[in-house]
Amino acid sequence: MQSAEKISITVTPEMLRVIRESVEAGEYASDSEVIHDAMRLWQRQRDAHAERIQAIKARIRRSLDDPRPSLSEAEMNTALEDMFERVDREIDHASK
């Protein structure tokens, strides 16, 4: 286990009430354990957030590096309309 360093924090009365209730209910052995658990959860959330940001950045980079030509808004609208018409025809054909 890593060496620990004592710090002082200020919490709202509501937070203190929740911490103390958790200890009194036996969920945790001490106030410190509640804070440790909260810090572990916070770190996991930060790590997950960082991973999501990295994945988004990688998708953006792949998109920017894609050698295929970009479509204009009009070209995209036409392509989407064509796709929707094709799907509609396939649905009509399948229902007959």
KEDREN-447929 format. One record per atom (N, C-alpha, C, CB): residue number from 1; residue in one letter; atom name; x negated, y negated, z. Coordinates in Angstrom, 3 decimals, m for minus. Glycine has a CB too. Layout:
BEGIN
   pos   code   site          u          v          w
   NUM      A     CA          X          Y          Z
...
This chain:
BEGIN
   pos   code   site          u          v          w
     1      M      N     m0.838      1.181      0.000
     1      M     CA      0.000      0.000      0.000
     1      M      C     m0.880     m1.240      0.000
     1      M     CB      0.952      0.000      1.211
     2      Q      N     m0.435     m2.262     m0.695
     2      Q     CA     m1.182     m3.502     m0.767
     2      Q      C     m1.106     m4.233      0.565
     2      Q     CB     m0.655     m4.387     m1.900
     3      S      N     m2.130     m5.036      0.831
     3      S     CA     m2.074     m5.818      2.066
     3      S      C     m0.976     m6.859      1.935
     3      S     CB     m3.445     m6.493      2.371
     4      A      N     m0.345     m7.161      3.041
     4      A     CA      0.781     m8.085      3.037
     4      A      C      0.347     m9.439      3.581
     4      A     CB      1.950     m7.522      3.862
     5      E      N      1.012    m10.449      3.107
     5      E     CA      0.774    m11.800      3.596
     5      E      C      2.092    m12.361      4.076
     5      E     CB      0.144    m12.708      2.497
     6      K      N      2.076    m12.959      5.217
     6      K     CA      3.292    m13.499      5.802
     6      K      C      3.547    m14.889      5.223
     6      K     CB      3.189    m13.552      7.351
     7      I      N      4.817    m15.120      4.816
     7      I     CA      5.230    m16.430      4.341
     7      I      C      6.519    m16.812      5.040
     7      I     CB      5.406    m16.443      2.800
     8      S      N      6.859    m18.049      4.935
     8      S     CA      8.102    m18.532      5.520
     8      S      C      9.009    m18.967      4.378
     8      S     CB      7.847    m19.708      6.530
     9      I      N     10.281    m18.562      4.441
     9      I     CA     11.234    m18.974      3.409
     9      I      C     12.466    m19.575      4.081
     9      I     CB     11.632    m17.770      2.499
    10      T      N     13.174    m20.373      3.333
    10      T     CA     14.418    m20.951      3.812
    10      T      C     15.554    m20.374      2.973
    10      T     CB     14.389    m22.516      3.738
    11      V      N     16.584    m19.878      3.656
    11      V     CA     17.743    m19.334      2.970
    11      V      C     18.984    m20.052      3.478
    11      V     CB     17.856    m17.798      3.183
    12      T      N     20.022    m19.978      2.680
    12      T     CA     21.285    m20.589      3.095
    12      T      C     21.893    m19.765      4.229
    12      T     CB     22.276    m20.695      1.894
    13      P      N     22.791    m20.363      4.990
    13      P     CA     23.464    m19.584      6.042
    13      P      C     24.175    m18.345      5.489
    13      P     CB     24.472    m20.464      6.776
    14      E      N     24.763    m18.463      4.317
    14      E     CA     25.441    m17.315      3.694
    14      E      C     24.445    m16.198      3.384
    14      E     CB     26.166    m17.751      2.399
    15      M      N     23.288    m16.559      2.821
    15      M     CA     22.270    m15.544      2.527
    15      M      C     21.798    m14.868      3.807
    15      M     CB     21.073    m16.174      1.789
    16      L      N     21.566    m15.671      4.855
    16      L     CA     21.116    m15.116      6.134
    16      L      C     22.168    m14.177      6.703
    16      L     CB     20.806    m16.242      7.139
    17      R      N     23.442    m14.536      6.576
    17      R     CA     24.516    m13.691      7.065
    17      R      C     24.503    m12.342      6.344
    17      R     CB     25.873    m14.386      6.882
    18      V      N     24.351    m12.370      5.011
    18      V     CA     24.331    m11.133      4.227
    18      V      C     23.123    m10.272      4.616
    18      V     CB     24.298    m11.453      2.711
    19      I      N     21.970    m10.904      4.786
    19      I     CA     20.766    m10.165      5.185
    19      I      C     20.996     m9.487      6.525
    19      I     CB     19.539    m11.105      5.261
    20      R      N     21.462    m10.243      7.485
    20      R     CA     21.652     m9.698      8.838
    20      R      C     22.737     m8.619      8.862
    20      R     CB     22.017    m10.825      9.818
    21      E      N     23.797     m8.808      8.081
    21      E     CA     24.845     m7.774      8.015
    21      E      C     24.296     m6.481      7.432
    21      E     CB     26.040     m8.264      7.173
    22      S      N     23.439     m6.590      6.429
    22      S     CA     22.846     m5.392      5.825
    22      S      C     21.974     m4.649      6.822
    22      S     CB     22.024     m5.765      4.593
    23      V      N     21.215     m5.389      7.620
    23      V     CA     20.373     m4.759      8.641
    23      V      C     21.254     m4.136      9.726
    23      V     CB     19.390     m5.794      9.264
    24      E      N     22.242     m4.885     10.193
    24      E     CA     23.124     m4.373     11.248
    24      E      C     23.905     m3.144     10.795
    24      E     CB     24.094     m5.459     11.693
    25      A      N     24.228     m3.074      9.498
    25      A     CA     24.966     m1.921      8.965
    25      A      C     24.056     m0.705      8.762
    25      A     CB     25.635     m2.293      7.639
    26      G      N     22.766     m0.904      8.963
    26      G     CA     21.829      0.205      8.806
    26      G      C     21.345      0.425      7.390
    26      G     CB     22.454      1.445      9.291
    27      E      N     21.699     m0.488      6.492
    27      E     CA     21.236     m0.361      5.106
    27      E      C     19.730     m0.592      5.016
    27      E     CB     21.981     m1.356      4.193
    28      Y      N     19.215     m1.420      5.903
    28      Y     CA     17.790     m1.750      5.949
    28      Y      C     17.347     m1.760      7.402
    28      Y     CB     17.500     m3.128      5.267
    29      A      N     16.057     m1.497      7.623
    29      A     CA     15.525     m1.475      8.984
    29      A      C     15.212     m2.872      9.502
    29      A     CB     14.277     m0.620      9.040
    30      S      N     14.985     m3.827      8.570
    30      S     CA     14.620     m5.168      9.009
    30      S      C     14.970     m6.196      7.927
    30      S     CB     13.116     m5.234      9.352
    31      D      N     14.935     m7.464      8.348
    31      D     CA     15.137     m8.551      7.386
    31      D      C     14.099     m8.481      6.270
    31      D     CB     15.067     m9.919      8.093
    32      S      N     12.877     m8.145      6.644
    32      S     CA     11.792     m8.063      5.656
    32      S      C     12.081     m7.028      4.582
    32      S     CB     10.474     m7.730      6.345
    33      E      N     12.653     m5.893      4.987
    33      E     CA     12.975     m4.855      3.999
    33      E      C     14.022     m5.357      3.004
    33      E     CB     13.483     m3.580      4.704
    34      V      N     14.977     m6.142      3.482
    34      V     CA     15.987     m6.719      2.581
    34      V      C     15.290     m7.604      1.558
    34      V     CB     17.059     m7.537      3.378
    35      I      N     14.398     m8.464      2.038
    35      I     CA     13.685     m9.382      1.141
    35      I      C     12.799     m8.601      0.179
    35      I     CB     12.838    m10.389      1.950
    36      H      N     12.115     m7.572      0.662
    36      H     CA     11.274     m6.740     m0.220
    36      H      C     12.102     m6.119     m1.332
    36      H     CB     10.567     m5.633      0.586
    37      D      N     13.283     m5.579     m0.962
    37      D     CA     14.158     m4.961     m1.953
    37      D      C     14.618     m5.996     m2.976
    37      D     CB     15.373     m4.306     m1.269
    38      A      N     14.994     m7.173     m2.488
    38      A     CA     15.424     m8.245     m3.393
    38      A      C     14.290     m8.641     m4.336
    38      A     CB     15.900     m9.475     m2.590
    39      M      N     13.073     m8.695     m3.829
    39      M     CA     11.932     m9.065     m4.669
    39      M      C     11.650     m7.998     m5.728
    39      M     CB     10.685     m9.287     m3.802
    40      R      N     11.786     m6.727     m5.338
    40      R     CA     11.576     m5.651     m6.325
    40      R      C     12.616     m5.746     m7.450
    40      R     CB     11.655     m4.253     m5.638
    41      L      N     13.870     m5.984     m7.075
    41      L     CA     14.929     m6.129     m8.070
    41      L      C     14.655     m7.329     m8.967
    41      L     CB     16.297     m6.276     m7.387
    42      W      N     14.278     m8.443     m8.370
    42      W     CA     13.965     m9.653     m9.132
    42      W      C     12.819     m9.387    m10.118
    42      W     CB     13.593    m10.814     m8.175
    43      Q      N     11.783     m8.678     m9.665
    43      Q     CA     10.655     m8.378    m10.550
    43      Q      C     11.090     m7.467    m11.700
    43      Q     CB      9.512     m7.720     m9.757
    44      R      N     11.949     m6.466    m11.412
    44      R     CA     12.446     m5.590    m12.490
    44      R      C     13.246     m6.400    m13.507
    44      R     CB     13.323     m4.447    m11.911
    45      Q      N     14.075     m7.338    m13.019
    45      Q     CA     14.855     m8.183    m13.924
    45      Q      C     13.931     m9.058    m14.766
    45      Q     CB     15.845     m9.060    m13.130
    46      R      N     12.913     m9.614    m14.160
    46      R     CA     11.943    m10.434    m14.908
    46      R      C     11.237     m9.606    m15.967
    46      R     CB     10.908    m11.057    m13.956
    47      D      N     10.824     m8.387    m15.592
    47      D     CA     10.148     m7.507    m16.548
    47      D      C     11.069     m7.153    m17.707
    47      D     CB      9.662     m6.228    m15.853
    48      A      N     12.333     m6.830    m17.387
    48      A     CA     13.301     m6.483    m18.441
    48      A      C     13.551     m7.683    m19.341
    48      A     CB     14.634     m5.992    m17.826
    49      H      N     13.645     m8.867    m18.752
    49      H     CA     13.844    m10.086    m19.539
    49      H      C     12.642    m10.312    m20.464
    49      H     CB     14.054    m11.314    m18.606
    50      A      N     11.449    m10.146    m19.941
    50      A     CA     10.239    m10.322    m20.754
    50      A      C     10.208     m9.321    m21.906
    50      A     CB      8.976    m10.166    m19.883
    51      E      N     10.635     m8.081    m21.644
    51      E     CA     10.679     m7.071    m22.708
    51      E      C     11.686     m7.464    m23.784
    51      E     CB     11.035     m5.688    m22.129
    52      R      N     12.858     m7.978    m23.362
    52      R     CA     13.861     m8.413    m24.346
    52      R      C     13.316     m9.571    m25.192
    52      R     CB     15.175     m8.842    m23.633
    53      I      N     12.650    m10.506    m24.554
    53      I     CA     12.078    m11.641    m25.287
    53      I      C     11.036    m11.148    m26.288
    53      I     CB     11.443    m12.664    m24.308
    54      Q      N     10.189    m10.211    m25.863
    54      Q     CA      9.180     m9.663    m26.773
    54      Q      C      9.835     m8.949    m27.952
    54      Q     CB      8.250     m8.697    m26.023
    55      A      N     10.917     m8.206    m27.703
    55      A     CA     11.617     m7.509    m28.785
    55      A      C     12.228     m8.512    m29.755
    55      A     CB     12.711     m6.581    m28.218
    56      I      N     12.805     m9.581    m29.225
    56      I     CA     13.381    m10.624    m30.085
    56      I      C     12.285    m11.276    m30.916
    56      I     CB     14.122    m11.692    m29.238
    57      K      N     11.166    m11.598    m30.284
    57      K     CA     10.051    m12.210    m31.012
    57      K      C      9.541    m11.284    m32.111
    57      K     CB      8.910    m12.560    m30.047
    58      A      N      9.478     m9.989    m31.811
    58      A     CA      9.017     m9.024    m32.821
    58      A      C      9.990     m8.972    m33.990
    58      A     CB      8.857     m7.617    m32.202
    59      R      N     11.297     m9.003    m33.715
    59      R     CA     12.292     m9.009    m34.798
    59      R      C     12.172    m10.271    m35.633
    59      R     CB     13.717     m8.889    m34.230
    60      I      N     11.977    m11.395    m34.977
    60      I     CA     11.807    m12.659    m35.713
    60      I      C     10.563    m12.591    m36.578
    60      I     CB     11.717    m13.861    m34.740
    61      R      N      9.461    m12.089    m36.022
    61      R     CA      8.206    m11.979    m36.781
    61      R      C      8.398    m11.072    m37.985
    61      R     CB      7.067    m11.442    m35.885
    62      R      N      9.070     m9.910    m37.782
    62      R     CA      9.307     m9.001    m38.914
    62      R      C     10.151     m9.693    m39.980
    62      R     CB     10.007     m7.700    m38.437
    63      S      N     11.137    m10.461    m39.553
    63      S     CA     11.997    m11.175    m40.491
    63      S      C     11.200    m12.215    m41.269
    63      S     CB     13.160    m11.843    m39.751
    64      L      N     10.373    m12.967    m40.547
    64      L     CA      9.573    m13.992    m41.219
    64      L      C      8.539    m13.387    m42.166
    64      L     CB      8.875    m14.863    m40.189
    65      D      N      8.031    m12.210    m41.804
    65      D     CA      7.025    m11.541    m42.625
    65      D      C      7.629    m10.718    m43.759
    65      D     CB      6.176    m10.654    m41.761
    66      D      N      8.956    m10.577    m43.783
    66      D     CA      9.632     m9.768    m44.804
    66      D      C      9.370    m10.392    m46.172
    66      D     CB     11.173     m9.666    m44.523
    67      P      N      8.791     m9.625    m47.086
    67      P     CA      8.459    m10.176    m48.404
    67      P      C      9.658    m10.364    m49.333
    67      P     CB      7.468     m9.286    m49.072
    68      R      N     10.799     m9.800    m48.948
    68      R     CA     11.975     m9.949    m49.805
    68      R      C     12.394    m11.417    m49.848
    68      R     CB     13.147     m9.061    m49.299
    69      P      N     12.914    m11.848    m50.964
    69      P     CA     13.316    m13.259    m51.064
    69      P      C     14.516    m13.559    m50.156
    69      P     CB     13.660    m13.617    m52.528
    70      S      N     14.532    m14.771    m49.637
    70      S     CA     15.654    m15.208    m48.811
    70      S      C     16.846    m15.506    m49.709
    70      S     CB     15.274    m16.456    m47.966
    71      L      N     18.042    m15.359    m49.159
    71      L     CA     19.254    m15.673    m49.895
    71      L      C     19.764    m17.044    m49.462
    71      L     CB     20.334    m14.585    m49.674
    72      S      N     20.330    m17.750    m50.407
    72      S     CA     20.978    m19.011    m50.057
    72      S      C     22.302    m18.687    m49.374
    72      S     CB     21.199    m19.915    m51.324
    73      E      N     22.923    m19.700    m48.793
    73      E     CA     24.221    m19.483    m48.144
    73      E      C     25.246    m19.000    m49.163
    73      E     CB     24.714    m20.780    m47.459
    74      A      N     25.226    m19.583    m50.341
    74      A     CA     26.181    m19.182    m51.384
    74      A      C     25.941    m17.735    m51.807
    74      A     CB     26.071    m20.118    m52.609
    75      E      N     24.679    m17.351    m51.965
    75      E     CA     24.364    m15.974    m52.341
    75      E      C     24.793    m14.993    m51.250
    75      E     CB     22.863    m15.828    m52.620
    76      M      N     24.599    m15.382    m49.985
    76      M     CA     25.001    m14.516    m48.881
    76      M      C     26.520    m14.377    m48.856
    76      M     CB     24.486    m15.071    m47.535
    77      N      N     27.243    m15.483    m49.034
    77      N     CA     28.701    m15.419    m49.058
    77      N      C     29.196    m14.509    m50.172
    77      N     CB     29.291    m16.814    m49.223
    78      T      N     28.592    m14.621    m51.338
    78      T     CA     28.970    m13.775    m52.469
    78      T      C     28.694    m12.308    m52.157
    78      T     CB     28.213    m14.202    m53.741
    79      A      N     27.533    m12.044    m51.585
    79      A     CA     27.175    m10.665    m51.245
    79      A      C     28.143    m10.097    m50.214
    79      A     CB     25.731    m10.595    m50.712
    80      L      N     28.507    m10.895    m49.213
    80      L     CA     29.458    m10.422    m48.197
    80      L      C     30.847    m10.206    m48.790
    80      L     CB     29.539    m11.421    m47.036
    81      E      N     31.293    m11.123    m49.634
    81      E     CA     32.598    m10.958    m50.271
    81      E      C     32.629     m9.692    m51.113
    81      E     CB     32.934    m12.178    m51.138
    82      D      N     31.561     m9.451    m51.877
    82      D     CA     31.471     m8.231    m52.681
    82      D      C     31.539     m6.988    m51.800
    82      D     CB     30.174     m8.224    m53.501
    83      M      N     30.816     m7.026    m50.687
    83      M     CA     30.790     m5.884    m49.781
    83      M      C     32.188     m5.638    m49.200
    83      M     CB     29.763     m6.115    m48.647
    84      F      N     32.862     m6.705    m48.749
    84      F     CA     34.198     m6.547    m48.184
    84      F      C     35.186     m6.042    m49.231
    84      F     CB     34.686     m7.871    m47.599
    85      E      N     35.095     m6.514    m50.456
    85      E     CA     35.972     m6.040    m51.523
    85      E      C     35.728     m4.558    m51.792
    85      E     CB     35.754     m6.861    m52.808
    86      R      N     34.456     m4.158    m51.793
    86      R     CA     34.107     m2.760    m52.032
    86      R      C     34.673     m1.875    m50.916
    86      R     CB     32.571     m2.592    m52.130
    87      V      N     34.543     m2.325    m49.674
    87      V     CA     35.083     m1.560    m48.542
    87      V      C     36.601     m1.470    m48.640
    87      V     CB     34.671     m2.206    m47.195
    88      D      N     37.262     m2.592    m48.977
    88      D     CA     38.716     m2.587    m49.131
    88      D      C     39.140     m1.579    m50.201
    88      D     CB     39.226     m3.998    m49.492
    89      R      N     38.428     m1.555    m51.340
    89      R     CA     38.752     m0.604    m52.409
    89      R      C     38.568      0.844    m51.933
    89      R     CB     37.871     m0.871    m53.650
    90      E      N     37.498      1.073    m51.167
    90      E     CA     37.240      2.423    m50.664
    90      E      C     38.341      2.852    m49.678
    90      E     CB     35.847      2.488    m49.981
    91      I      N     38.767      1.926    m48.854
    91      I     CA     39.846      2.234    m47.895
    91      I      C     41.138      2.513    m48.651
    91      I     CB     40.051      1.060    m46.887
    92      D      N     41.453      1.672    m49.664
    92      D     CA     42.665      1.898    m50.468
    92      D      C     42.597      3.245    m51.168
    92      D     CB     42.852      0.772    m51.506
    93      H      N     41.444      3.578    m51.720
    93      H     CA     41.274      4.831    m52.440
    93      H      C     41.427      6.029    m51.488
    93      H     CB     39.896      4.866    m53.132
    94      A      N     40.860      5.912    m50.275
    94      A     CA     40.912      6.998    m49.305
    94      A      C     42.311      7.221    m48.761
    94      A     CB     39.967      6.720    m48.169
    95      S      N     43.124      6.157    m48.740
    95      S     CA     44.486      6.301    m48.178
    95      S      C     45.474      6.834    m49.189
    95      S     CB     44.985      4.967    m47.653
    96      K      N     45.078      7.005    m50.437
    96      K     CA     45.991      7.526    m51.466
    96      K      C     45.912      9.021    m51.576
    96      K     CB     45.689      6.907    m52.809
